[in-house]
């Protein structure tokens, strides 16, 4: 309750302040309602809105599979609103800001459907340069090119889905090319099992570099990053924390045709669990040094360009555990799903009907996850079995 009161007081203070200063403030957002039906118990996040993959068999007292059960849900917690703020010039710099939140909370229980921060950042821009400070999408998530699924998981666990506090410096090198440089911290998207001090106690922010290019109907981006995390004290109880580091790479491509838009993307890197992808940590056999488990993920999405009436589309994705580079013993507490998911693939055709600022849609999501009973010397699941879930989704959205 206190959080809600503080939020309302803050918004009221901002609204009052704009009457006396040179600010232009506009409200945006949407009210969204989703009804879902799953045929199998599954791994999900954020009050069951972010669907990932089906769970493996769990044997009950009578020998039956306890996860072979369906689930139905209706929820509107992913509804959101935000403030788009244009401020006065500071010297020669134009200023703007975004403040946005929704109600999906931090776990899978309905009781945790509290208001949470999505974006909060300010931008200073001058000629070909701009500086952003605050929380927004991670460099590997391209706002210009992401899956247009009706499920609010935006293509996870095949497409990165993560927001972070960051500093971003952008340079418009030419009419077609932009270079971006980032310093990134982890916050409410954390690597599995690393708690609340993963980047902080490592004393080193994540560093990313990105290049974006656009010409005609084509758009593309390449991103490379390097992060270092401190092993949690519960696992490594030393005054000077042990650390683990890894690289990640992302490519994104979109092509706009007269009647269709084609999109695709791919990510490869070590310990990508904070991006809502597979990933984890292992310890090398001879010296017990911490190493990352590497993951590859790919997706593609095609939809028509209709802005009124019917807009069909289809999404497909695949991700796999690509093993550690050395022989390791997997640290299950620091790995998504204890490192026992070998691969996941999914396909989801959808159909939207758009009426002005509102739309209604239906989507079928087929997902198959390959779980292993054991792990080999490089952290790859073995003795695997596939488990399948069918998710039917009806979605209604009213934008404002």
PyMOL commands that set and color helices and strands:
alter all, ss='L'
color gray80, all
select helices_A, chain A and resi 2-18+110-112+273-275+332-334+336-339
alter helices_A, ss='H'
color red, helices_A
select strands_A, chain A and resi 24-38+42-45+50-54+71-75+80-90+93-102+116-126+129-137+163-172+177-184+206-215+218-230+243-256+260-270+280-284+290-304+309-321+328-331+341-355+358-375+381-399
alter strands_A, ss='S'
color yellow, strands_A
deselect
rebuild
show_as cartoon
